């Protein structure tokens, strides 16, 4: 209402730059976002977010705020003692996310779908929920709506996790009541920033003596034989290790699980297509796409993405070609994984 009055005031030949602040899940704020207000920030507001928002508003490139390091900023370990519910239907993605969260001293509980998530929130107390979007039983959108119906959970931070980076997905997540958004594969720097934004240190146990600042970048592990530009390389071992904070044994374990779970994915999709079950075939391609990104198998991720896109159409002559390419890349990826594991 105030903004409307400002716009209607004759002496303003040009409306001043206005930043609107509010909580993401408040209905009035959601309506404001859906109007022609372009610049919004979300409570709680920190100095860095405010500074960068103002820079963006006036057309400046994003630059560090005063006192902030421009490269690889360190983040205080303020997460020790926090408790997070991780909602993820894919075992491999769940293991990776759990490893990253545990590395920050966070107690992690898991749920395999939205229905389990709603039940877990009703039983326990969490400092935040990391919510996958595409799940069986109850998807992330519906689970969030169900949680928000209870006034007790209006302030519970719910952070979306999704492989969909398409325009509109982020806005939908915020509109239905989520507080923030992470794209898969989860990158530690982004996870750090999101956690730092939503885990209020005042509500957590005091930091243990000796807590140190940590860099959001994982320790580097050298693998001189890995060249991602090499046409024969289908798994980026070094990047995968960095994503898991250099935990080689866990990475190899996850790669083994990937082989056991998805080596016959091409045949599984063919079987589903023979039964005209396009939805299940699409779900399988989507699952491989997400896991491929998590384990740093970029070519397989792309092949699965192309196949998934064709399966959405449920018709057309390119499905078989995409499926053949997907299966070929999958088998080469598996062969490359076995080579790297045995090195």
ChimeraX attribute file (.defattr): number of C-alpha atoms within 10 A of each C-alpha:
attribute: neighborCount
match mode: 1-to-1
recipient: residues
	/A:1	6
	/A:2	7
	/A:3	12
	/A:4	8
	/A:5	9
	/A:6	14
	/A:7	15
	/A:8	11
	/A:9	10
	/A:10	9
	/A:11	9
	/A:12	10
	/A:13	8
	/A:14	9
	/A:15	12
	/A:16	10
	/A:17	10
	/A:18	13
	/A:19	14
	/A:20	15
	/A:21	14
	/A:22	16
	/A:23	18
	/A:24	21
	/A:25	18
	/A:26	12
	/A:27	13
	/A:28	12
	/A:29	18
	/A:30	17
	/A:31	12
	/A:32	14
	/A:33	17
	/A:34	12
	/A:35	9
	/A:36	8
	/A:37	13
	/A:38	12
	/A:39	15
	/A:40	18
	/A:41	16
	/A:42	17
	/A:43	13
	/A:44	12
	/A:45	13
	/A:46	11
	/A:47	10
	/A:48	13
	/A:49	15
	/A:50	16
	/A:51	16
	/A:52	16
	/A:53	18
	/A:54	16
	/A:55	15
	/A:56	14
	/A:57	15
	/A:58	9
	/A:59	9
	/A:60	11
	/A:61	10
	/A:62	12
	/A:63	13
	/A:64	14
	/A:65	15
	/A:66	10
	/A:67	7
	/A:68	12
	/A:69	11
	/A:70	10
	/A:71	7
	/A:72	11
	/A:73	14
	/A:74	15
	/A:75	15
	/A:76	15
	/A:77	18
	/A:78	24
	/A:79	25
	/A:80	19
	/A:81	18
	/A:82	21
	/A:83	21
	/A:84	23
	/A:85	23
	/A:86	24
	/A:87	27
	/A:88	25
	/A:89	20
	/A:90	16
	/A:91	14
	/A:92	20
	/A:93	22
	/A:94	17
	/A:95	17
	/A:96	21
	/A:97	24
	/A:98	20
	/A:99	18
	/A:100	20
	/A:101	22
	/A:102	15
	/A:103	14
	/A:104	19
	/A:105	15
	/A:106	19
	/A:107	17
	/A:108	17
	/A:109	14
	/A:110	19
	/A:111	18
	/A:112	19
	/A:113	24
	/A:114	28
	/A:115	19
	/A:116	16
	/A:117	25
	/A:118	20
	/A:119	13
	/A:120	17
	/A:121	16
	/A:122	13
	/A:123	9
	/A:124	9
	/A:125	13
	/A:126	18
	/A:127	20
	/A:128	21
	/A:129	24
	/A:130	23
	/A:131	28
	/A:132	27
	/A:133	25
	/A:134	21
	/A:135	19
	/A:136	13
	/A:137	12
	/A:138	18
	/A:139	17
	/A:140	29
	/A:141	22
	/A:142	15
	/A:143	21
	/A:144	24
	/A:145	14
	/A:146	14
	/A:147	21
	/A:148	20
	/A:149	10
	/A:150	10
	/A:151	8
	/A:152	10
	/A:153	16
	/A:154	14
	/A:155	13
	/A:156	18
	/A:157	21
	/A:158	27
	/A:159	25
	/A:160	24
	/A:161	24
	/A:162	21
	/A:163	19
	/A:164	15
	/A:165	11
	/A:166	7
	/A:167	8
	/A:168	9
	/A:169	15
	/A:170	19
	/A:171	14
	/A:172	12
	/A:173	22
	/A:174	19
	/A:175	20
	/A:176	17
	/A:177	23
	/A:178	26
	/A:179	23
	/A:180	21
	/A:181	21
	/A:182	21
	/A:183	16
	/A:184	17
	/A:185	20
	/A:186	19
	/A:187	19
	/A:188	20
	/A:189	17
	/A:190	14
	/A:191	18
	/A:192	21
	/A:193	12
	/A:194	16
	/A:195	18
	/A:196	16
	/A:197	17
	/A:198	18
	/A:199	18
	/A:200	14
	/A:201	17
	/A:202	8
	/A:203	10
	/A:204	15
	/A:205	12
	/A:206	12
	/A:207	14
	/A:208	11
	/A:209	6
	/A:210	6
	/A:211	11
	/A:212	12
	/A:213	11
	/A:214	13
	/A:215	16
	/A:216	20
	/A:217	16
	/A:218	19
	/A:219	14
	/A:220	13
	/A:221	15
	/A:222	11
	/A:223	12
	/A:224	7
	/A:225	12
	/A:226	16
	/A:227	15
	/A:228	15
	/A:229	9
	/A:230	9
	/A:231	7
	/A:232	11
	/A:233	21
	/A:234	25
	/A:235	26
	/A:236	20
	/A:237	26
	/A:238	20
	/A:239	21
	/A:240	21
	/A:241	23
	/A:242	19
	/A:243	26
	/A:244	25
	/A:245	22
	/A:246	18
	/A:247	16
	/A:248	17
	/A:249	11
	/A:250	16
	/A:251	22
	/A:252	19
	/A:253	12
	/A:254	20
	/A:255	22
	/A:256	15
	/A:257	14
	/A:258	19
	/A:259	18
	/A:260	11
	/A:261	12
	/A:262	18
	/A:263	16
	/A:264	13
	/A:265	20
	/A:266	20
	/A:267	13
	/A:268	16
	/A:269	21
	/A:270	16
	/A:271	13
	/A:272	16
	/A:273	18
	/A:274	10
	/A:275	10
	/A:276	12
	/A:277	14
	/A:278	20
	/A:279	15
	/A:280	15
	/A:281	25
	/A:282	24
	/A:283	18
	/A:284	19
	/A:285	26
	/A:286	20
	/A:287	21
	/A:288	25
	/A:289	24
	/A:290	24
	/A:291	24
	/A:292	25
	/A:293	20
	/A:294	24
	/A:295	26
	/A:296	21
	/A:297	26
	/A:298	19
	/A:299	20
	/A:300	27
	/A:301	25
	/A:302	16
	/A:303	24
	/A:304	28
	/A:305	20
	/A:306	18
	/A:307	25
	/A:308	25
	/A:309	16
	/A:310	20
	/A:311	24
	/A:312	14
	/A:313	11
	/A:314	15
	/A:315	10
	/A:316	9
	/A:317	8
	/A:318	12
	/A:319	20
	/A:320	14
	/A:321	12
	/A:322	20
	/A:323	23
	/A:324	15
	/A:325	17
	/A:326	25
	/A:327	21
	/A:328	14
	/A:329	20
	/A:330	27
	/A:331	19
	/A:332	18
	/A:333	23
	/A:334	21
	/A:335	15
	/A:336	18
	/A:337	23
	/A:338	15
	/A:339	10
	/A:340	17
	/A:341	14
	/A:342	6
	/A:343	7
